[in-house]
Amino acid sequence: METILLAQFMGGLYGLLAVILGAFGAHALKKRFTPEQQQSFEAGVRYQMYHAILLLVLAFNLGFDKALDTYIVNCFIFGTLLFSFSIYALCLSAANGKKLRVFGPMTPIGGLLLVIGWVLLLFHFVAPMV
């Protein structure tokens, strides 16, 4: 799939899932989560929605004529996947009494990919000026 279509699809999918998971976390899981788990879950949803919107904006504004554009989008796609979905897995598994610690290292790796994506985006804006 071309990068522009992938960015559009993943932006739409992440946005859809953020709304569903946000409602699920706020209603169905509210009684099962501790306040800390609720906050973590909401943070995962919030970051997922931010990056869903960003992917859609990028899909309609980047030229995708440079490899850098693809790297930016891929960092946001995989960063969001690792960051937000590892938080969901950690919260859900902890609420069920069996915290799956294998997901723990995925959260900072996803966060690092998000940071790299933002750095690359800044470079994309600044490079033509240099």
Secondary structure, 3 states (H helix, E strand, C coil): CCHHHHHHHHHHHHHHHHHHHHHHHHHHCCCCCCHHHHHHHHHHHHHHHHHHHHHHHHHHHCCCCCHHHHHHHHHHHHHHHHHHHHHHHHHHHHHCCCCCHHHCCHHHHHHHHHHHHHHHHHHHHHHHHC
